[in-house]
Amino acid sequence: MDRKYSLRQVLVFMATAAIFTVFVCVAAFYAIRLFIPKYEINFDPKTVNISNINKFNQVRNILKDDYYQKVDENTLMEGAVGGLANSLNDPYTVYFNREQMQSFMEKSEGSYVGIGISVNSDTDGILTVIEPFADSPARNAGIIQGDKIIKVDGRDVTAIRDENMVISMIKGKEDTKVGITVFRPSADKSIDFSIVRKKIKISNIKSEIISGNLGYIKLILFDASIAADFTRELDKMLPKGVKGLIIDLRDNPGGSYEQVVAIADRLLPEGLIVYTEDRNKIRQEKMSDKTELNIPVVLLINGNSASASEILAGSVKDRKKGTLVGTKTFGKGLVQELRVLEDGSGIKVTISRYFTPSGVSIQGIGIKPDIETGVGKEYENLPVSQIPRNKDIQLITGIEVLKSKINRP
């Protein structure tokens, strides 16, 4: 028997079918979305204003849609990550991309390809030449101590807040050229150089016996092996009957925290070397053991003695283990830690301040010598290494101090 449907029944059926179809499509759409990767950056609404989130998205969209060239969003994100570190205005907290991280991880001992300079960041974070190495491409080109590097290959680097990032730009393949623009304060002008990169062989320690019975050790940088090098050179001298030791820290920009602690441990009697405090006032101490160097010690310091150099100078001064001769040190009392990220990039972040044994933070202050003496006007703009030995007032003063202690009845 045929079934007959009313028009109303047909319309209800069709409407139900349509609703079901829409439901199925919507459900399928959201089901598919569950399998599409979705990236999120989460912020705590208690600490981040929604206006800043909106502003970030607005700027990103403007750059994506309206910049005159096609924009790689990964490049934008890389810049944003670097901006997080830069926003702290701390010249020692810096983000490294993978290439910069690889350069940063190069050991300072051995050899590298570059122009042959030792450098430090000034108080504005601008890379400043401490010394061009002897017979280096930099020295041969005419770069001198005090030159401030403001451009590399035409790119302004004055806003880059860490010396290692600029150094990675200066380094490159052997026999290739790099353009360096410096500002020379003594001449009040900028100077352009085109320098051919060469393999630079360096040693961060020099030692000799001077004035008959005095040991002299110059520490150029606290690299990853300097404590072992120091011990080796000292142990060579002691059997030869040295009666006193001069440690030259002038123009030494610092380096490894652990290495300088090991050297201080070799010099000092049992007790505190240095301690650090983080933002939560958690204190971590470094102690020396009972082994002590039982001869008089003089440390030579100047305005380019920074960071690890100041840890050694501060511990020797506070523990009354030796005499500091020269001029006030640089004043960098912050401790950094390097964190390696998953993709091979990294961030060097300031995590604490360090304090001398007497509880002094020298950040922005420096350490005053026990005997203050300069190098004389003739040599004040030269690296210490270029001062003739018989004209080196600070070294001569250090020798006199040691001899007075040795000859004391």
Secondary structure, 3 states (H helix, E strand, C coil): CCCCCCHHHHHHHHHHHHHHHHHHHHHHHHHHHHCCCCCCCCCCCCCCCHHHHHHHHHHHHHHHHHCCCCCCHHHHHHHHHHHHHHCCCCCCCEEECHHHHHHHCCCCCEEEEECCEEEEECCCCCEEEEEECCCCHHHHHCCCCCCEEEEECCEECCCCCCHHHHHHHHCCCCCCEEEEEEEECCCCEEEEEEEECEEEEECCEEEEEECCCEEEEEECCECCCHHHHHHHHHHHHHHHCCCEEEEECCCCCCECHHHHHHHHHHHCCCEEEEEEECCCCCEEEEEECCCCCCCCEEEEECCCCCCHHHHHHHHHHHCCCCEEEECCCCCCCEEEEEEECCCCCEEEEEEEEEECCCCCCCCCCCCCCCEECCCCHHHCCCCHHHCCHHHCHHHHHHHHHHHHHHCCC
